[in-house]
Amino acid sequence: MTHNTLRQAGYWIVNGRSSVSHLLRMCTICRKLRGPAQVQKMANLPKEGITPAAPFTYSSMDVFGPWHIKEGRKELKRWGLIFTCLCSWAIHLETLNSMGTDAFINVLRQFINRRGKVCELRCDQGMNFVRGKNELNAALREVNTDSVKNFLATQDCDLIELKMSVPSASHMGGIWERLIRTVRSVLSGLLEDHAQQLDEESLRTLFTEAENIVNSRPLTIDNL
């Protein structure tokens, strides 16, 4: 088209086709607009996601929130803690009253009591939280991981250390990040009529309803 436009304008260039092609290859904008689409190479699935095991044997966790609840005349913050099964993508939701070590151990104990022992637990380093990012990062830095490891040892779990993603690499936790988005979309509908009068008991109830809705989804797509 470029060569034809030059000829219509009255210019006849010797070896015009090759000259125009050479100039177009040297043009950065033309290379961007005319370049072929790149194909993203998918990495291998983690072995934890394809190893047959009981639900939540290989799990991940992440914190999201916060939500504001009413307790009398006080307004308090509550966070959500999601545990994701790396094999079946089932979720388990709990509420965190604070971001301290004791609160986290209590929630982890509730999770293990209900879902069974954990062999591996993955998490990020708190650099990609959706809301309250700075506050959550500052709180997570205060968590004593040695206390968490000691508690897991007393529970006869195989977990020796938490497998953490590198900083600022949210793509390494794509499984639980995607499910956090799903949970948020479910909670948005549930909180539509209750956000102004939410207390702690109501928040826990809505979390269990959201967990039930997400875990009721089909595991595969029916193509029949």
C-alpha positions, 0 to 999 in steps of 0.5 A, a space after each residue: 500500500 505504501 509503494 502504491 501510494 508513492 506511485 499514485 503521487 507521481 514518484 517512481 523509485 528504482 527498486 521501490 518495493 525493497 526500499 519501502 520494505 527496508 524503511 518499514 522494517 526500520 520504523 519502530 511504530 510500524 514494527 509494533 503495529 505489523 508485528 506478529 502476536 507473541 505466544 505466551 509460553 506456559 510454565 509447568 504446573 507445580 507438582 503440588 497441584 497434580 499430586 493425588 492427595 487429600 484436600 488441603 494437603 497442599 495449600 496456599 494462603 493469603 490475606 485480603 480486606 479489610 472490612 469495617 464492622 460495628 461493635 456497639 459504638 465502635 468501628 473495627 477492622 476485620 481481615 479475611 484469610 483464604 486457604 486454597 487447595 492447590 489440587 482441587 482449588 477448593 477454598 476455606 475462609 476465616 476472619 482475622 481480628 488482627 494481623 498479629 502472630 497469635 491471631 494468625 496461629 488461632 486461625 491456622 489451628 481452626 483450619 487444621 482442625 477442620 480440614 486436616 493436616 497440612 504438608 505444605 503451605 505457600 504464601 506471598 510476602 505481603 506485597 500484593 494485597 488488594 486493600 490496605 496494602 501499606 498497613 497489611 505489609 507493616 503488620 505482616 512484617 511483625 509476624 513471628 514465623 518461628 512461633 508459627 513453625 513451632 505450632 505446626 511441629 506440635 500438630 505433627 504436620 510435615 510443614 517445616 517452613 513456609 514457601 514464600 514467593 519472591 517480593 513483587 511477584 504476584 503472578 507466582 500466586 495466581 491460584 489464590 489471587 484469582 480465587 480472592 477475586 472470585 470471593 470478592 465478587 461473591 461477597 459484593 453481592 452478599 454485602 449489597 444489603 448488609 454493608 451498613 449494619 454488619 457485625 462480626 457474626 454477620 461477617 463470619 456468616 457471609 464468609 461461610 456462605 461465600 465459601 459454600 458458593 465458591 466450593 459448589 462450582 464445577 471442577 471442569 467444563 462439561 463439553 457435552 
